[in-house]
Amino acid sequence: MNIDPILKLFIPKDVSFFPLFEEQTVILVKAADLLRSLMMTSKIEEREPIIMQIKQIEHDGDIVIHKVLQHLNKSFI
């Protein structure tokens, strides 16, 4: 029995999403590090810059998600 045709069904044909997923992962790790820093900080004046960085990271993540959704719409329609 030849298994190759069966395995080919599970191999992704469009790998163009992978760089976007990797970019999103980097953003997620940065956000988690910033959140940890925020939770470890007790002074309010030290929290403000961290909160601003988290908001910027969230915006960066939204941009990547938008790219993924645009690419998804082009790929499957």
Beta strands, then each sheet from edge to edge (+ up, - down):
end
